[in-house]
Amino acid sequence: MKRTEPVEMYQPTSLREASRLLKDNGPGGRFLAGGTDLVIAIKEKGLLPKYVVDLKRVPGLSGIRENGDGSISIGALTTMREIETASLITGKFPFLAQSAAEVGSIQIRNRATVGGNMANATPSADVAPALIALNARTKIRGPGQTVMHPDEILTELTIPKTDSRLVGEYIKFSPRDMMDLAYVGVAVAYALGEKERRCENVRIVLGAVAPIPMRSPKAEAILEGRILTEELATSAGEMAAQDAKPISDVRSSADYRRAMVGVMTKRAL
């Protein structure tokens, strides 16, 4: 780990000021949320930002709340530890809390933020599959409409009102129990019928096996409207493995990742 170079640091107190700083100072700036990704990139990967804009003094960017329409909003600077332990999350979406609990150590989870994790766009991000399975949407402040531009800020994620019958699970495979990136992550969610126990509105989301976390619509179709059995879970896992687009790298081969997708999807279901 090399010694870092001095870098200009700004601490705005509003979103307007934060966005203006990037416009005024030009390309090469980075936003700072929890810092768990940015600091590593600077110290270990050679990133040399021209300047850093710290968002922690901007009010209203953290916290978890239930809205009048039944949706749940999570501020971008909400830490993984807060998501892991918040009663509103553990009560409604325990698999989202579990996905947050998979992020690093407890020290890291007390710093790492959900917004920073999403904006960093790591394919192996643990909470991304669970949020996709919950149809979460992001709120972005800035001039762009469809993709994040350098001077845009992710401010909030919102989980729409969910079916009261929703069940879900997130499981992750990595060689160590903690403080390691996922080799494969799988989130599943569906509404479970009360009488016939049929699966409805099925979502199967795969992490770390494609450039971005991805749904497997073919695997979802195998279960939609049917009563879950071990055989169906096996078939859905096999289809999810076919949908996956993993690569081989120093951590795992593509074939191994694809095989694990099948096993883990069945296990999660």
N, C-alpha and C positions, 0 to 999 in steps of 0.2 A: 504494500500500500504506500503510494508515494505522497509526499507532502503537497498539499493543495496550494494553488496560486491565489493571491488576493483577488477578491471579486466585489464589485459594487453591489450593495444591498439596499433595497427600498422596502419600506413597511407602510403601505397605503392604509387608509382607514375607511375606504369605500370602494365599491366595485368600479365606479366611474374613474376614480383616481388610478386604480390598478390597471385598467384597460388603457388609460391615457399614457401611463408610464411606458407601456410597450410600444405605443404609437410614437411617442416622443423619442425614445431611445433606439428604436429600430430593431432589426433582426438580431438574434443571438441571445435574447433574454429567456429566462425560465421562471415559471411560477414555482413557489415553494409552499407545500401544504404540510405534511408531516415530515418530509425530508428523507424517508427511508429508502426511496428509489433514487432521488436526486443526489444525495450525498454519496451513495455507493457509485453512481455513475461518474461523479467527479473524482472520487478517490481511487477507484479501481479500474474504470473504463476509459479514463482520459478525457471525459467531457470537460470543456472549458467554456462555460457560459460567459457571455459578455457582461451580464448583470443578472441579479436574482430579485424577484418581486415576492416578498413574503406576504401571504394572505391571512395570517393568523390574527391580525388586528382588525380585519373587516368583520363587522357584526353581522349576525344572521346566517352564517355559513355552516353552523353545526347544530346538532340536535335531531331528535326523532319525534315526529308528531303524527297524530291521526287527524285527518281532515274531515270536514262535514259530510263529504260524499263517500266516506269509508276508505278512501285511499290512505296510504302511509307515505309520508315524505321524510327523506333522510338528507340532512345537510351534507354538502361535499366535504366539510372538514370534520365530520363525525368519525371518530376513531373506530378501528376494527374491534377494539375491546368494548366500546359502547354498544356496537351492534351485537356482539357476542352475548352481552349480559342484559340488555334492555328488555324489560318485561313485555313491552309491546311487540318486540321481535320474537322473543322466545315463546310467547303465548300464541302468536298467529303463524309465525314462519320459523319453526325450530330448525329447519334445514338451512335457512339463511344464517341463523346464529351459528350453526355448526360450521358452515363454510368460512365465516369470519374467524372462528376458533382455530382453523387450520393454517392461518397466516402466521408464520414465524413463531417467535417466542412471545411470552406475555409482555416483555419489555417492548418488542417491536409493535405489538398490537396496541399498546398505549400511545404510540406515536403515529403509526400508519393510518392514513385516512382513506375512506372509501372513494372520495373524489379523485385523489391522487392516484389511487390504484387503477381506477377506470380510465382516467385521462392518459396514464402511462401506456395503456393498451398492450400489456403483456399477455400473450396467448394463454399462459398458465395461471392467470389471476384466479384465485380461489373463489371469490365472491361473484365473479362474472357469470358463470353458468347458473347459479341460483337466482341472480337478478333477472337474467334472460328468461328463466323458467317462470318467473313471476310477472313477466311482461313489463318490467320496469322501464321507465322513460327518464331521460335526462333533461335538465333545464340548463341552457347555456346562455350566458350573457355576452353580447358582442355583435359585430356586424353580419356574420355569416348566418345562413339559414339551415344548411344541411350538413355541413362538416365543420369541425373545429378549426379555426384559423389561429395563428400564433397569438393574437391579442384577445382571444375568447377565453372565458373562464367557465368551467363546469361548476355550477353553484348548488345543484340539488338533484337527487334522484327520487322519483315517485313510483311507488308500487300501487297500481289501481286496486280498487275494491275487489276482493277475491271471493269465490264461492266458499260458503261456510263448511263445505265438505272437503275442502282442499287438503291433500296430504302430500308430503314431499320428502326427499332425502338428497343429501349431497355426500359423496364419498370421493376420496382422493387417494391416488397411489403415488408414493414417493419412497425411496429406500430408507429414509429416516422418519421417525415418528413426528418430528417437528423441525422447524427452521430449514426446510428444503422446498424448492418449487415442485409443483405437481408434474409428474410425468404424464399422468392422465387424471382428469377430473370429470365426474359425471353428476349432473343434477337431474332429478326427475320430479315431476309434479303432475297431479291429476285430481279431479274431483271424483270421490268414491261414492257410488250410489248407496243409499242407506238400505234398500231392500235387496236388490239383485246384485249389489256390490260390483256394478259395472264401472269401468274406467271411462271418464269423460274429460274432454279438453286436455288431452295428454300432451305433455311437453317433456322432451328428452334433450338435454343440452350437454355438449361435450366440450371440455376445456383441454388445452395443451396438445391438441391433435390436428390443428389447422392454424392458419395465420391469425384467425380470430376465433373466439368461442362460437360454436355453431350448434344449431338445432339439427335433429335427425328426423325429418318429416316422414320418411319411409318407416322408420322404427315406430314412430308415434302412431301411424296408421294401422299397424299390426294390432295395437291395443285398443284403439278408439272404439268405444261402445261395447267392449267385450269384457267378460269376467276374467280377471288375471289368474293365470295358472303358471306353473313352473315351465311348461312347454312354451306358452306364449312369451314368457319372460326370456327364455332362451332364444326364441326366434327374433324377438325385438333386439336382443343383444347382438346377434349375428348381423342383423340389418344395420344397426348403429355402427358396427365395425366396418361394414362395407362403405357407409357414408363418410367415415372418418378420412381425413387427408393428412396423416402424420408424416413427419420427416425423420430421417436418421440423424442423430447428432451425438455429441460426446456422452450424453446422459442415457440414451436408449435408441434402439433401432426402430424404424418405422413398423416393421412386422410385429415386434413385441408390443408396441403401443397399440396397434390395431387389435391384437389378441386380447390385451387388457381392457380395451373398450368393451368388447363383447362380454367378458367376465364381470366387469364392474357394473355395466348397465343392468344385467340380470340381477346382480346382487342388490343394487339400489332399488330396483322394482320390487 
